């Protein structure tokens, strides 16, 4: 992982390593695992949902959830005590954001 400050943007070339570095846990207790092959599993209340992730031509992290839900986010490093502890996903419109911490 690169050295980063809290809130720094994740560079396009670091997105794959950032999302696959470990299982992410969200504030509501849901977890998500991203695989290097582009698959992802989101688990909430014991229910797992499979989707896909990719980096689009604009350098944004995107996910696809069948049959038709697609979303793209700007990624930022979540850093505490000089250690990368997770990621912040920000809707490009700025209307929503959420954090995932590595577990």
C-alpha positions in Angstrom: 0.0 0.0 0.0 1.2 3.5 -0.7 1.8 6.1 2.0 -1.3 8.2 2.3 -3.0 10.8 4.5 -6.5 10.6 5.7 -8.9 11.7 2.9 -6.2 11.5 0.1 -7.6 10.2 -3.2 -6.8 6.6 -4.1 -4.9 6.8 -7.4 -6.4 4.8 -10.3 -3.4 2.4 -10.3 -3.9 1.7 -6.6 -7.7 1.0 -6.7 -7.4 -2.8 -7.2 -4.9 -3.2 -4.4 -6.9 -1.0 -2.1 -10.2 -2.8 -2.5 -8.7 -6.3 -2.4 -6.4 -5.6 0.6 -8.9 -7.1 3.0 -12.5 -7.6 4.0 -14.3 -4.2 4.6 -16.7 -3.7 7.4 -19.2 -0.9 7.2 -20.8 1.1 10.1 -24.0 -0.9 9.9 -22.1 -4.2 10.4 -22.3 -5.3 6.7 -19.1 -6.6 5.2 -17.7 -6.8 1.7 -15.0 -8.8 0.1 -13.5 -7.8 -3.3 -11.7 -10.4 -5.3 -8.9 -9.7 -7.8 -11.0 -11.3 -10.6 -13.6 -8.5 -10.3 -16.1 -10.4 -8.2 -17.4 -9.0 -4.9 -19.6 -10.4 -2.1 -21.6 -8.0 0.1 -23.0 -9.6 3.3 -25.7 -8.0 5.4 -27.6 -9.7 8.2 -26.1 -13.0 7.1 -27.4 -12.6 3.5 -24.8 -12.6 0.8 -25.2 -10.8 -2.5 -22.7 -11.3 -5.4 -21.7 -8.5 -7.7 -18.8 -7.2 -9.8 -16.4 -4.4 -9.4 -14.2 -2.6 -11.9 -12.3 0.7 -12.6 -14.0 2.8 -15.3 -12.4 4.8 -18.0 -12.5 7.9 -15.8 -10.5 6.1 -13.0 -13.4 5.7 -10.7 -14.3 2.6 -8.7 -17.6 1.1 -9.9 -19.7 -1.8 -9.0 -22.5 -3.7 -10.8 -25.2 -5.6 -9.0 -27.4 -7.8 -11.2 -29.7 -7.4 -12.7 -29.2 -3.7 -13.4 -27.8 -1.6 -10.5 -24.6 0.1 -11.3 -22.8 2.8 -9.2 -19.4 4.6 -9.3 -17.5 6.2 -6.5 -14.4 8.3 -5.9 -12.2 6.4 -3.4 -10.3 8.1 -0.5 -7.9 6.5 2.0 -9.1 6.2 5.6 -6.0 6.7 7.8 -5.6 6.6 11.5 -2.3 6.9 13.4 -0.4 7.0 10.1 -1.9 3.6 9.1 -4.3 2.9 6.3 -7.3 1.4 8.0 -9.9 1.5 5.2 -11.6 3.4 2.4 -14.1 6.1 2.0 -16.5 5.8 -1.0 -17.9 9.1 -2.2 -20.6 9.5 -4.7 -19.3 11.8 -7.5 -22.3 14.1 -6.9 -21.1 14.5 -3.3 -24.5 13.5 -1.9 -23.5 10.3 -0.2 -20.4 8.8 1.3 -19.6 5.8 3.4 -16.6 4.2 5.1 -15.4 0.7 5.1 -12.7 -0.4 7.5 -10.3 -3.3 6.9 -11.0 -6.3 9.1 
